[in-house]
């Protein structure tokens, strides 16, 4: 909608949003509370564990392919 002459818009203060729950936080912070920090750290641990598992899975797959194709019978 167009603004009328002389009408001013309300200014929203500078902020960011919590990366876990989406609540507004000050610009230099990423997480709003200890509860959200625990959830975020749990997610990081889960992601790290998944990456390690996939790396081991890929290594096992490559090793089995190597033995299947390059080891004479």
Backbone as XML, in Angstrom:
<?xml version="1.0"?>
<chain id="A" units="angstrom">
  <residue number="1" name="UNK">
    <atom name="N" x="0.836" y="-1.174" z="0.000"/>
    <atom name="CA" x="0.000" y="0.000" z="0.000"/>
    <atom name="C" x="0.881" y="1.236" z="0.000"/>
  </residue>
  <residue number="2" name="UNK">
    <atom name="N" x="0.442" y="2.221" z="-0.662"/>
    <atom name="CA" x="1.230" y="3.445" z="-0.717"/>
    <atom name="C" x="1.026" y="4.261" z="0.551"/>
  </residue>
  <residue number="3" name="UNK">
    <atom name="N" x="2.065" y="4.977" z="0.927"/>
    <atom name="CA" x="1.986" y="5.811" z="2.124"/>
    <atom name="C" x="1.502" y="7.202" z="1.746"/>
  </residue>
  <residue number="4" name="UNK">
    <atom name="N" x="0.737" y="7.771" z="2.615"/>
    <atom name="CA" x="0.254" y="9.136" z="2.417"/>
    <atom name="C" x="1.398" y="10.100" z="2.729"/>
  </residue>
  <residue number="5" name="UNK">
    <atom name="N" x="1.310" y="11.294" z="2.215"/>
    <atom name="CA" x="2.313" y="12.310" z="2.470"/>
    <atom name="C" x="2.344" y="12.634" z="3.958"/>
  </residue>
  <residue number="6" name="UNK">
    <atom name="N" x="3.530" y="12.657" z="4.545"/>
    <atom name="CA" x="3.673" y="13.004" z="5.948"/>
    <atom name="C" x="3.531" y="11.811" z="6.890"/>
  </residue>
  <residue number="7" name="UNK">
    <atom name="N" x="3.085" y="10.655" z="6.414"/>
    <atom name="CA" x="2.943" y="9.475" z="7.272"/>
    <atom name="C" x="4.300" y="8.787" z="7.376"/>
  </residue>
  <residue number="8" name="UNK">
    <atom name="N" x="4.707" y="8.449" z="8.595"/>
    <atom name="CA" x="6.006" y="7.798" z="8.793"/>
    <atom name="C" x="5.798" y="6.352" z="9.196"/>
  </residue>
  <residue number="9" name="UNK">
    <atom name="N" x="6.706" y="5.514" z="8.756"/>
    <atom name="CA" x="6.677" y="4.101" z="9.094"/>
    <atom name="C" x="7.400" y="3.857" z="10.405"/>
  </residue>
  <residue number="10" name="UNK">
    <atom name="N" x="6.922" y="2.908" z="11.183"/>
    <atom name="CA" x="7.608" y="2.532" z="12.417"/>
    <atom name="C" x="8.873" y="1.771" z="12.043"/>
  </residue>
  <residue number="11" name="UNK">
    <atom name="N" x="9.944" y="2.067" z="12.734"/>
    <atom name="CA" x="11.230" y="1.419" z="12.446"/>
    <atom name="C" x="11.420" y="0.232" z="13.385"/>
  </residue>
  <residue number="12" name="UNK">
    <atom name="N" x="11.764" y="-0.896" z="12.826"/>
    <atom name="CA" x="12.028" y="-2.098" z="13.611"/>
    <atom name="C" x="13.487" y="-2.037" z="14.060"/>
  </residue>
  <residue number="13" name="UNK">
    <atom name="N" x="13.759" y="-2.242" z="15.353"/>
    <atom name="CA" x="15.151" y="-2.188" z="15.822"/>
    <atom name="C" x="15.983" y="-3.315" z="15.207"/>
  </residue>
  <residue number="14" name="UNK">
    <atom name="N" x="17.292" y="-3.066" z="15.071"/>
    <atom name="CA" x="18.194" y="-4.074" z="14.513"/>
    <atom name="C" x="18.146" y="-5.327" z="15.381"/>
  </residue>
  <residue number="15" name="UNK">
    <atom name="N" x="18.024" y="-6.472" z="14.732"/>
    <atom name="CA" x="17.992" y="-7.734" z="15.453"/>
    <atom name="C" x="18.251" y="-8.877" z="14.486"/>
  </residue>
  <residue number="16" name="UNK">
    <atom name="N" x="18.472" y="-10.040" z="15.053"/>
    <atom name="CA" x="18.557" y="-11.288" z="14.308"/>
    <atom name="C" x="17.519" y="-12.219" z="14.892"/>
  </residue>
  <residue number="17" name="UNK">
    <atom name="N" x="17.480" y="-13.436" z="14.392"/>
    <atom name="CA" x="16.557" y="-14.416" z="14.949"/>
    <atom name="C" x="17.343" y="-15.629" z="15.422"/>
  </residue>
  <residue number="18" name="UNK">
    <atom name="N" x="16.885" y="-16.197" z="16.537"/>
    <atom name="CA" x="17.513" y="-17.385" z="17.104"/>
    <atom name="C" x="17.526" y="-18.480" z="16.042"/>
  </residue>
  <residue number="19" name="UNK">
    <atom name="N" x="18.668" y="-19.168" z="15.898"/>
    <atom name="CA" x="18.795" y="-20.190" z="14.859"/>
    <atom name="C" x="18.058" y="-21.476" z="15.218"/>
  </residue>
  <residue number="20" name="UNK">
    <atom name="N" x="17.555" y="-21.568" z="16.461"/>
    <atom name="CA" x="16.814" y="-22.749" z="16.878"/>
    <atom name="C" x="15.313" y="-22.494" z="16.864"/>
  </residue>
  <residue number="21" name="UNK">
    <atom name="N" x="14.867" y="-21.440" z="17.567"/>
    <atom name="CA" x="13.422" y="-21.236" z="17.740"/>
    <atom name="C" x="12.873" y="-20.050" z="16.953"/>
  </residue>
  <residue number="22" name="UNK">
    <atom name="N" x="13.729" y="-19.151" z="16.477"/>
    <atom name="CA" x="13.263" y="-18.045" z="15.654"/>
    <atom name="C" x="12.896" y="-16.778" z="16.410"/>
  </residue>
  <residue number="23" name="UNK">
    <atom name="N" x="13.074" y="-16.750" z="17.733"/>
    <atom name="CA" x="12.776" y="-15.530" z="18.495"/>
    <atom name="C" x="13.802" y="-14.454" z="18.170"/>
  </residue>
  <residue number="24" name="UNK">
    <atom name="N" x="13.435" y="-13.183" z="18.271"/>
    <atom name="CA" x="14.398" y="-12.106" z="18.025"/>
    <atom name="C" x="15.484" y="-12.073" z="19.109"/>
  </residue>
  <residue number="25" name="UNK">
    <atom name="N" x="16.716" y="-11.862" z="18.688"/>
    <atom name="CA" x="17.857" y="-11.738" z="19.608"/>
    <atom name="C" x="18.672" y="-10.522" z="19.180"/>
  </residue>
  <residue number="26" name="UNK">
    <atom name="N" x="19.533" y="-10.005" z="20.059"/>
    <atom name="CA" x="20.391" y="-8.878" z="19.660"/>
    <atom name="C" x="21.252" y="-9.241" z="18.452"/>
  </residue>
  <residue number="27" name="UNK">
    <atom name="N" x="21.711" y="-8.237" z="17.698"/>
    <atom name="CA" x="22.433" y="-8.490" z="16.442"/>
    <atom name="C" x="23.704" y="-9.333" z="16.583"/>
  </residue>
  <residue number="28" name="UNK">
    <atom name="N" x="24.378" y="-9.298" z="17.719"/>
    <atom name="CA" x="25.648" y="-10.011" z="17.839"/>
    <atom name="C" x="25.490" y="-11.418" z="18.401"/>
  </residue>
  <residue number="29" name="UNK">
    <atom name="N" x="24.279" y="-11.832" z="18.719"/>
    <atom name="CA" x="24.043" y="-13.164" z="19.260"/>
    <atom name="C" x="23.334" y="-14.033" z="18.231"/>
  </residue>
  <residue number="30" name="UNK">
    <atom name="N" x="23.457" y="-15.346" z="18.394"/>
    <atom name="CA" x="22.791" y="-16.273" z="17.487"/>
    <atom name="C" x="21.723" y="-17.102" z="18.186"/>
  </residue>
  <residue number="31" name="UNK">
    <atom name="N" x="21.864" y="-17.265" z="19.505"/>
    <atom name="CA" x="20.977" y="-18.149" z="20.254"/>
    <atom name="C" x="20.388" y="-17.377" z="21.424"/>
  </residue>
  <residue number="32" name="UNK">
    <atom name="N" x="19.102" y="-17.618" z="21.715"/>
    <atom name="CA" x="18.394" y="-16.797" z="22.702"/>
    <atom name="C" x="18.500" y="-17.297" z="24.134"/>
  </residue>
  <residue number="33" name="UNK">
    <atom name="N" x="18.670" y="-18.606" z="24.370"/>
    <atom name="CA" x="18.652" y="-19.114" z="25.744"/>
    <atom name="C" x="19.538" y="-20.350" z="25.869"/>
  </residue>
  <residue number="34" name="UNK">
    <atom name="N" x="19.730" y="-20.778" z="27.119"/>
    <atom name="CA" x="20.520" y="-21.987" z="27.369"/>
    <atom name="C" x="19.818" y="-23.226" z="26.805"/>
  </residue>
  <residue number="35" name="UNK">
    <atom name="N" x="18.501" y="-23.236" z="26.857"/>
    <atom name="CA" x="17.746" y="-24.361" z="26.312"/>
    <atom name="C" x="17.990" y="-24.493" z="24.804"/>
  </residue>
  <residue number="36" name="UNK">
    <atom name="N" x="17.925" y="-23.371" z="24.099"/>
    <atom name="CA" x="18.191" y="-23.395" z="22.657"/>
    <atom name="C" x="19.652" y="-23.760" z="22.378"/>
  </residue>
  <residue number="37" name="UNK">
    <atom name="N" x="20.567" y="-23.312" z="23.237"/>
    <atom name="CA" x="21.978" y="-23.659" z="23.066"/>
    <atom name="C" x="22.176" y="-25.172" z="23.191"/>
  </residue>
  <residue number="38" name="UNK">
    <atom name="N" x="21.489" y="-25.801" z="24.151"/>
    <atom name="CA" x="21.593" y="-27.256" z="24.305"/>
    <atom name="C" x="21.034" y="-27.982" z="23.091"/>
  </residue>
  <residue number="39" name="UNK">
    <atom name="N" x="19.914" y="-27.504" z="22.562"/>
    <atom name="CA" x="19.329" y="-28.109" z="21.363"/>
    <atom name="C" x="20.293" y="-27.966" z="20.188"/>
  </residue>
  <residue number="40" name="UNK">
    <atom name="N" x="20.878" y="-26.786" z="20.025"/>
    <atom name="CA" x="21.813" y="-26.527" z="18.926"/>
    <atom name="C" x="23.052" y="-27.417" z="19.035"/>
  </residue>
  <residue number="41" name="UNK">
    <atom name="N" x="23.609" y="-27.536" z="20.246"/>
    <atom name="CA" x="24.785" y="-28.385" z="20.428"/>
    <atom name="C" x="24.459" y="-29.848" z="20.159"/>
  </residue>
  <residue number="42" name="UNK">
    <atom name="N" x="23.252" y="-30.281" z="20.528"/>
    <atom name="CA" x="22.826" y="-31.646" z="20.219"/>
    <atom name="C" x="22.753" y="-31.880" z="18.722"/>
  </residue>
  <residue number="43" name="UNK">
    <atom name="N" x="22.237" y="-30.896" z="17.996"/>
    <atom name="CA" x="22.190" y="-31.004" z="16.530"/>
    <atom name="C" x="23.584" y="-31.100" z="15.937"/>
  </residue>
  <residue number="44" name="UNK">
    <atom name="N" x="24.510" y="-30.281" z="16.462"/>
    <atom name="CA" x="25.881" y="-30.328" z="15.950"/>
    <atom name="C" x="26.519" y="-31.688" z="16.193"/>
  </residue>
  <residue number="45" name="UNK">
    <atom name="N" x="26.310" y="-32.250" z="17.390"/>
    <atom name="CA" x="26.857" y="-33.575" z="17.700"/>
    <atom name="C" x="26.278" y="-34.632" z="16.761"/>
  </residue>
  <residue number="46" name="UNK">
    <atom name="N" x="24.960" y="-34.557" z="16.522"/>
    <atom name="CA" x="24.305" y="-35.521" z="15.638"/>
    <atom name="C" x="24.848" y="-35.407" z="14.216"/>
  </residue>
  <residue number="47" name="UNK">
    <atom name="N" x="25.025" y="-34.175" z="13.727"/>
    <atom name="CA" x="25.571" y="-33.975" z="12.381"/>
    <atom name="C" x="26.995" y="-34.504" z="12.280"/>
  </residue>
  <residue number="48" name="UNK">
    <atom name="N" x="27.811" y="-34.244" z="13.300"/>
    <atom name="CA" x="29.197" y="-34.716" z="13.304"/>
    <atom name="C" x="29.236" y="-36.244" z="13.286"/>
  </residue>
  <residue number="49" name="UNK">
    <atom name="N" x="28.377" y="-36.875" z="14.106"/>
    <atom name="CA" x="28.307" y="-38.333" z="14.157"/>
    <atom name="C" x="27.879" y="-38.900" z="12.808"/>
  </residue>
  <residue number="50" name="UNK">
    <atom name="N" x="26.916" y="-38.256" z="12.161"/>
    <atom name="CA" x="26.443" y="-38.717" z="10.850"/>
    <atom name="C" x="27.548" y="-38.604" z="9.806"/>
  </residue>
  <residue number="51" name="UNK">
    <atom name="N" x="28.287" y="-37.489" z="9.829"/>
    <atom name="CA" x="29.394" y="-37.325" z="8.871"/>
    <atom name="C" x="30.451" y="-38.408" z="9.054"/>
  </residue>
  <residue number="52" name="UNK">
    <atom name="N" x="30.808" y="-38.708" z="10.296"/>
    <atom name="CA" x="31.812" y="-39.744" z="10.567"/>
    <atom name="C" x="31.301" y="-41.099" z="10.099"/>
  </residue>
  <residue number="53" name="UNK">
    <atom name="N" x="30.038" y="-41.408" z="10.389"/>
    <atom name="CA" x="29.451" y="-42.670" z="9.947"/>
    <atom name="C" x="29.493" y="-42.797" z="8.426"/>
  </residue>
  <residue number="54" name="UNK">
    <atom name="N" x="29.121" y="-41.723" z="7.716"/>
    <atom name="CA" x="29.145" y="-41.777" z="6.251"/>
    <atom name="C" x="30.565" y="-41.925" z="5.711"/>
  </residue>
  <residue number="55" name="UNK">
    <atom name="N" x="31.526" y="-41.281" z="6.331"/>
    <atom name="CA" x="32.922" y="-41.423" z="5.917"/>
    <atom name="C" x="33.379" y="-42.877" z="6.077"/>
  </residue>
  <residue number="56" name="UNK">
    <atom name="N" x="33.036" y="-43.495" z="7.198"/>
    <atom name="CA" x="33.397" y="-44.901" z="7.416"/>
    <atom name="C" x="32.687" y="-45.792" z="6.398"/>
  </residue>
  <residue number="57" name="UNK">
    <atom name="N" x="31.425" y="-45.505" z="6.120"/>
    <atom name="CA" x="30.671" y="-46.287" z="5.143"/>
    <atom name="C" x="31.297" y="-46.184" z="3.753"/>
  </residue>
  <residue number="58" name="UNK">
    <atom name="N" x="31.665" y="-44.972" z="3.349"/>
    <atom name="CA" x="32.309" y="-44.789" z="2.039"/>
    <atom name="C" x="33.651" y="-45.510" z="1.976"/>
  </residue>
  <residue number="59" name="UNK">
    <atom name="N" x="34.424" y="-45.435" z="3.049"/>
    <atom name="CA" x="35.716" y="-46.115" z="3.071"/>
    <atom name="C" x="35.522" y="-47.627" z="2.957"/>
  </residue>
  <residue number="60" name="UNK">
    <atom name="N" x="34.543" y="-48.179" z="3.661"/>
    <atom name="CA" x="34.280" y="-49.614" z="3.590"/>
    <atom name="C" x="33.826" y="-50.008" z="2.186"/>
  </residue>
  <residue number="61" name="UNK">
    <atom name="N" x="33.000" y="-49.188" z="1.575"/>
    <atom name="CA" x="32.540" y="-49.468" z="0.214"/>
    <atom name="C" x="33.708" y="-49.451" z="-0.771"/>
  </residue>
  <residue number="62" name="UNK">
    <atom name="N" x="34.560" y="-48.435" z="-0.674"/>
    <atom name="CA" x="35.723" y="-48.377" z="-1.567"/>
    <atom name="C" x="36.663" y="-49.554" z="-1.342"/>
  </residue>
  <residue number="63" name="UNK">
    <atom name="N" x="36.882" y="-49.925" z="-0.094"/>
    <atom name="CA" x="37.759" y="-51.066" z="0.198"/>
    <atom name="C" x="37.173" y="-52.347" z="-0.369"/>
  </residue>
  <residue number="64" name="UNK">
    <atom name="N" x="35.882" y="-52.555" z="-0.222"/>
    <atom name="CA" x="35.278" y="-53.779" z="-0.756"/>
    <atom name="C" x="35.338" y="-53.788" z="-2.284"/>
  </residue>
  <residue number="65" name="UNK">
    <atom name="N" x="35.128" y="-52.649" z="-2.926"/>
    <atom name="CA" x="35.243" y="-52.596" z="-4.386"/>
    <atom name="C" x="36.677" y="-52.852" z="-4.834"/>
  </residue>
  <residue number="66" name="UNK">
    <atom name="N" x="37.634" y="-52.314" z="-4.100"/>
    <atom name="CA" x="39.038" y="-52.538" z="-4.422"/>
    <atom name="C" x="39.358" y="-54.031" z="-4.355"/>
  </residue>
  <residue number="67" name="UNK">
    <atom name="N" x="38.944" y="-54.677" z="-3.275"/>
    <atom name="CA" x="39.229" y="-56.115" z="-3.132"/>
    <atom name="C" x="38.472" y="-56.936" z="-4.175"/>
  </residue>
  <residue number="68" name="UNK">
    <atom name="N" x="37.305" y="-56.520" z="-4.528"/>
    <atom name="CA" x="36.505" y="-57.259" z="-5.511"/>
    <atom name="C" x="37.120" y="-57.177" z="-6.900"/>
  </residue>
  <residue number="69" name="UNK">
    <atom name="N" x="37.620" y="-55.992" z="-7.302"/>
    <atom name="CA" x="38.104" y="-55.811" z="-8.662"/>
    <atom name="C" x="39.613" y="-56.032" z="-8.841"/>
  </residue>
  <residue number="70" name="UNK">
    <atom name="N" x="40.406" y="-55.787" z="-7.819"/>
    <atom name="CA" x="41.864" y="-55.786" z="-8.020"/>
    <atom name="C" x="42.618" y="-56.927" z="-7.351"/>
  </residue>
  <residue number="71" name="UNK">
    <atom name="N" x="41.979" y="-57.707" z="-6.546"/>
    <atom name="CA" x="42.667" y="-58.849" z="-5.928"/>
    <atom name="C" x="42.419" y="-60.073" z="-6.799"/>
  </residue>
  <residue number="72" name="UNK">
    <atom name="N" x="43.512" y="-60.688" z="-7.313"/>
    <atom name="CA" x="43.340" y="-61.871" z="-8.177"/>
    <atom name="C" x="42.805" y="-63.058" z="-7.364"/>
  </residue>
  <residue number="73" name="UNK">
    <atom name="N" x="42.071" y="-63.896" z="-8.036"/>
    <atom name="CA" x="41.501" y="-65.076" z="-7.369"/>
    <atom name="C" x="42.310" y="-66.295" z="-7.645"/>
  </residue>
</chain>
